[in-house]
């Protein structure tokens, strides 16, 4: 091969590489690849080779009922960037959890201003608090008002229960026209149906029931909510103590429980579908209203943005059929994208998958995240 031919080939390769890097499609592909390698259990993390460590800043701002607190991750450059508001939901990892920091930094390196909304009631007390949906609306409004945020390309997302709350917030009339995308990872579609599945220890799909080994974290949140429906404070404390392991079943007070408390205990301990339906229908009106308020099934028709949903098929905290139901509600909507993986323990990357599953799952995550990261290019 002559020197001239070699020069021409090298020149062509450089032009192709330059075109890929400069074009939005090429840059999106590169940043998505770097992001996926950063968050999954892979031996190399090349994203940190090319992009510096983002700034992490605690922000306090007004909410509907007092101050709200968030962590914001962003690159030091003064260039405005798209934002993304994230909510980790109930029983969530804390601000200093390594996976949370890794995610915040990885998204910031991908070109976003990343804002984590923190909830004391849901994150620390393992409760489902409908008021956090309103807080998310206020948090999103705060985010898009920041001078370093490109409001028109800003989205909202969440994990587990947080993903479901993000979907509901995305349909709020005050912000739905301003949201570019919403992403739900491992969320549920209908809180009433999810509670029935927890109470029956089964995944219910139409007339079919499949045994479900409910995760202890899911059961803890469920127990807190169901116990909260009781009107007698002493019975609430007694049952909380029982399921938190502070008292034993031999307690002399247990036989004295009211009929209402006995039914609540039956739900928590596990029961038949017929019995669960009957007891759920008899819960206090306040609890049933709360379940309506936190069910995306009642609100997804209000969403105007692009919707992305991802769920792991082996999820023990919230079964994958919940996201499949959500997907069915968007049939025919070309702005909806659904991804199933076998790569996570609920919403955390797992370390016990073989290389073939990691590659297949990693490619699915890549395709999913490409649709999000392109907003930052």
C-alpha positions in Angstrom: 0.0 0.0 0.0 1.5 3.3 -1.1 1.9 6.2 1.3 -0.7 8.1 -0.7 -3.3 5.4 -0.3 -2.5 5.1 3.4 -2.9 8.8 3.9 -6.3 8.8 2.1 -7.6 5.9 4.2 -6.4 7.5 7.5 -7.9 10.8 6.4 -11.3 9.1 5.6 -11.3 7.3 9.0 -10.5 10.6 10.7 -13.4 12.3 8.9 -15.8 9.5 9.8 -14.7 9.6 13.5 -14.9 13.4 13.5 -18.4 13.2 12.0 -19.6 10.8 14.6 -18.2 12.9 17.4 -19.5 16.2 16.1 -23.0 15.0 15.1 -25.7 14.9 17.8 -26.3 11.2 17.0 -22.7 10.3 17.4 -22.2 12.3 20.5 -25.4 10.8 22.0 -24.1 7.3 21.2 -20.7 8.0 22.8 -22.2 9.6 26.0 -24.7 6.8 26.3 -22.0 4.1 26.1 -19.9 5.9 28.7 -23.0 6.2 31.0 -23.9 2.6 30.8 -20.4 1.5 31.5 -20.3 3.8 34.5 -23.4 2.6 36.3 -23.3 -1.2 35.5 -20.9 -3.7 37.1 -18.3 -3.4 34.4 -14.5 -3.6 35.0 -13.7 -0.2 33.4 -15.3 3.2 33.9 -14.1 5.3 30.9 -16.5 8.1 31.6 -14.2 9.4 34.4 -11.3 9.4 32.0 -12.7 12.1 29.8 -15.0 14.2 32.1 -14.2 15.7 35.4 -16.0 15.2 38.7 -19.3 17.1 38.8 -20.1 19.5 41.6 -22.6 18.3 44.2 -24.7 21.0 45.9 -27.4 20.8 48.6 -30.2 23.2 47.8 -33.1 24.3 50.0 -36.1 26.0 48.4 -39.8 26.8 49.2 -42.4 24.0 49.0 -46.1 24.0 49.4 -45.9 23.2 53.2 -42.4 24.3 54.1 -38.8 24.0 52.9 -37.8 21.2 50.4 -34.3 19.7 50.2 -32.5 18.4 47.1 -29.1 17.5 46.0 -28.0 18.9 42.6 -25.2 17.5 40.5 -23.7 19.6 37.6 -20.5 20.2 35.7 -18.6 23.3 36.5 -19.0 24.8 33.0 -21.4 27.8 32.9 -23.1 26.4 29.8 -26.8 25.9 30.4 -27.8 22.2 30.3 -31.0 20.2 30.3 -32.2 19.1 33.8 -33.6 15.9 35.2 -35.5 15.7 38.5 -35.2 12.3 40.2 -37.2 10.8 43.1 -36.0 7.5 44.7 -39.3 6.9 46.4 -40.1 4.9 49.6 -37.4 3.1 51.6 -34.9 4.9 49.4 -31.2 5.0 49.5 -29.8 8.0 51.3 -28.0 11.1 49.9 -24.6 9.5 50.5 -25.4 6.1 49.1 -22.6 5.1 46.7 -25.1 4.1 43.9 -26.9 7.4 44.3 -23.7 9.4 44.0 -22.6 7.3 41.1 -25.8 7.9 39.3 -25.9 11.6 39.9 -22.3 12.0 38.7 -22.8 9.8 35.7 -25.9 11.7 34.5 -24.2 15.1 35.1 -21.2 13.9 33.1 -23.7 13.0 30.4 -24.8 16.6 30.1 -27.6 17.0 32.7 -28.2 19.2 35.7 -29.4 16.4 38.0 -31.6 17.1 41.0 -32.5 14.5 43.6 -35.7 15.2 45.6 -35.5 13.9 49.1 -38.5 12.9 51.2 -38.1 12.2 55.0 -41.5 10.5 55.3 -41.0 8.2 52.4 -37.2 7.8 52.4 -36.7 7.4 56.1 -40.0 6.3 57.5 -41.0 3.8 54.8 -44.3 5.4 54.1 -46.3 6.3 51.0 -47.0 10.0 51.2 -49.3 11.4 48.5 -48.2 14.9 49.3 -44.8 14.1 47.7 -46.5 14.3 44.3 -47.2 18.0 45.0 -43.6 18.4 46.2 -42.3 17.0 43.0 -44.3 19.6 41.0 -42.7 22.4 43.1 -39.3 20.7 42.8 -39.6 20.6 39.0 -40.6 24.3 38.9 -37.6 25.1 40.9 -35.3 23.1 38.7 -36.4 24.7 35.4 -36.1 28.2 36.9 -32.4 27.7 37.5 -30.3 29.8 35.2 -28.0 26.9 34.3 -30.9 24.7 33.2 -32.5 24.5 29.7 -36.1 24.2 30.7 -37.4 23.0 27.3 -35.3 19.8 27.5 -35.8 19.0 31.1 -37.4 15.8 32.3 -38.5 14.0 35.5 -38.0 10.4 36.6 -38.0 8.0 39.5 -37.2 4.6 40.9 -39.7 2.1 42.3 -42.5 4.0 44.0 -40.7 7.2 43.0 -41.2 6.3 39.3 -44.9 6.0 39.8 -45.0 9.3 41.6 -43.0 10.9 38.8 -45.6 9.7 36.3 -48.4 11.2 38.3 -46.5 14.5 38.7 -45.8 14.6 34.9 -49.5 14.8 34.2 -50.0 17.8 36.5 -51.4 20.7 34.5 -48.9 23.2 36.0 -45.9 21.4 34.6 -47.0 18.8 32.0 -46.4 21.2 29.0 -42.9 21.9 30.3 -41.7 18.3 30.7 -39.7 16.9 27.9 -39.7 13.3 29.1 -40.6 11.2 32.1 -38.8 8.0 33.1 -40.1 5.3 35.5 -37.8 2.5 36.6 -39.5 -0.4 38.4 -42.7 1.4 39.3 -46.3 0.2 39.7 -49.4 1.1 37.8 -52.3 0.8 40.3 -51.8 1.0 44.0 -55.0 -0.9 44.8 -54.0 -3.9 42.7 -50.4 -3.8 44.0 -51.7 -4.0 47.6 -54.0 -6.9 46.7 -50.9 -8.7 45.2 -48.9 -8.1 48.4 -51.7 -9.3 50.6 -52.2 -12.5 48.6 -48.5 -13.1 48.1 -49.3 -13.5 44.4 -48.9 -11.8 41.1 -52.4 -11.4 39.6 -52.7 -11.2 35.9 -56.4 -11.4 34.9 -57.7 -14.6 36.3 -54.3 -16.0 36.8 -52.4 -16.0 40.2 -48.7 -16.8 40.4 -46.9 -17.2 43.7 -44.9 -14.2 44.7 -42.2 -14.2 47.4 -42.8 -10.6 48.5 -39.6 -8.8 49.5 -39.4 -7.7 53.1 -38.9 -4.0 52.1 -42.1 -4.0 50.1 -44.0 -5.7 53.0 -42.6 -3.1 55.4 -44.1 -0.2 53.4 -47.3 -2.1 52.9 -47.6 -2.8 56.6 -47.0 0.8 57.6 -49.8 1.9 55.2 -52.3 -0.7 56.2 -51.7 -0.2 59.9 -52.1 3.6 59.4 -55.7 2.9 58.4 -56.6 2.0 62.0 -58.3 4.6 64.2 -57.0 3.4 67.6 -53.5 4.7 68.3 -52.7 1.9 70.8 -53.5 -0.8 68.2 -51.4 1.0 65.7 -48.4 1.0 68.1 -49.1 -2.6 69.0 -49.1 -3.9 65.4 -46.1 -1.7 64.4 -44.2 -3.2 67.3 -45.1 -6.7 66.3 -44.0 -6.3 62.7 -40.9 -4.3 63.6 -39.9 -7.1 66.0 -40.2 -5.0 69.2 -42.8 -7.3 70.7 -43.7 -11.0 70.2 -46.9 -12.7 69.1 -47.4 -13.9 72.6 -48.2 -10.4 73.8 -51.4 -10.5 75.9 -52.8 -7.5 74.1 -53.0 -9.3 70.7 -56.2 -11.3 71.5 -57.9 -8.0 72.5 -57.5 -6.5 69.0 -60.6 -5.0 67.5 -62.3 -6.7 64.5 -60.8 -3.9 62.3 -57.2 -4.5 63.6 -57.6 -8.3 63.2 -58.5 -7.8 59.5 -55.5 -5.5 59.0 -53.3 -8.1 60.6 -54.8 -10.7 58.2 -53.8 -8.6 55.2 -50.3 -8.2 56.5 -49.9 -11.9 57.3 -51.2 -12.9 53.9 -54.7 -14.1 52.9 -56.8 -15.3 50.0 -57.8 -13.0 47.1 -61.4 -13.1 48.1 -60.7 -12.1 51.7 -58.2 -9.5 50.6 -60.6 -7.8 48.3 -63.3 -7.7 51.0 -60.9 -6.3 53.7 -59.4 -3.7 51.3 -62.9 -2.5 50.4 -63.6 -2.0 54.1 -60.5 0.1 54.8 -61.1 3.7 55.8 -62.1 6.1 53.1 -58.9 8.2 53.7 -56.7 5.2 52.9 -58.7 4.3 49.7 -58.5 8.0 48.6 -54.7 7.9 49.2 -54.4 4.8 47.0 -56.3 6.5 44.3 -54.1 9.6 44.5 -50.9 7.5 44.2 -52.1 5.3 41.3 -50.6 6.3 37.9 -53.5 4.5 36.3 -55.7 7.4 37.1 -53.3 10.1 35.7 -51.3 8.8 32.8 -53.8 10.0 30.2 -52.8 13.6 31.3 -49.1 13.1 30.3 -48.0 15.0 27.2 -44.3 14.3 27.2 -42.3 11.3 26.0 -42.7 8.4 28.4 -40.0 5.8 29.1 -40.5 2.8 31.4 -38.0 0.2 32.4 -38.5 -2.8 34.7 -36.5 -5.9 35.6 -38.2 -9.2 35.0 -37.0 -10.7 38.2 -38.1 -7.8 40.4 -39.2 -9.0 43.9 -40.1 -5.6 45.3 -42.6 -4.6 42.6 -43.5 -7.3 40.0 -42.9 -6.6 36.3 -46.5 -7.1 35.5 -47.2 -3.6 36.9 -45.1 -2.0 34.2 -46.6 -4.3 31.6 -50.1 -2.9 32.6 -48.7 0.6 32.3 -47.4 -0.3 28.8 -50.8 -1.6 27.8 -52.3 1.8 28.7 -50.0 3.5 26.1 -50.7 1.1 23.2 -50.7 3.2 20.0 -48.8 6.1 21.6 -45.5 6.5 19.6 -44.1 8.6 22.4 -44.0 5.6 24.8 -41.0 3.3 25.1 -40.9 0.2 27.3 -37.8 -1.9 28.2 -37.5 -5.1 30.2 -34.1 -6.3 31.5 -32.7 -9.1 33.5 -29.8 -7.1 35.0 -31.0 -5.5 38.2 -32.0 -6.3 41.8 -35.1 -4.1 41.7 -33.4 -0.9 40.6 -29.8 -1.5 41.6 -27.3 -3.1 39.2 -26.5 -6.7 40.3 -23.1 -8.3 40.3 -24.2 -12.0 39.9 -25.1 -12.0 36.2 -23.0 -13.8 33.7 -21.3 -12.0 30.8 -23.9 -13.0 28.2 -26.7 -11.6 30.3 -24.7 -8.5 31.2 -24.1 -7.8 27.5 -27.7 -8.4 26.5 -29.0 -6.4 29.4 -26.4 -3.7 28.9 -27.5 -3.2 25.3 -31.1 -2.9 26.4 -30.2 -0.3 28.9 -28.1 1.5 26.3 -31.1 1.7 23.9 -33.3 3.0 26.7 -30.9 5.6 28.0 -30.1 6.7 24.5 -33.6 8.2 24.3 -32.9 10.2 27.4 -29.3 11.3 26.9 -30.2 12.6 23.4 -32.0 15.5 25.2 -28.6 16.6 26.6 -26.9 16.8 23.2 
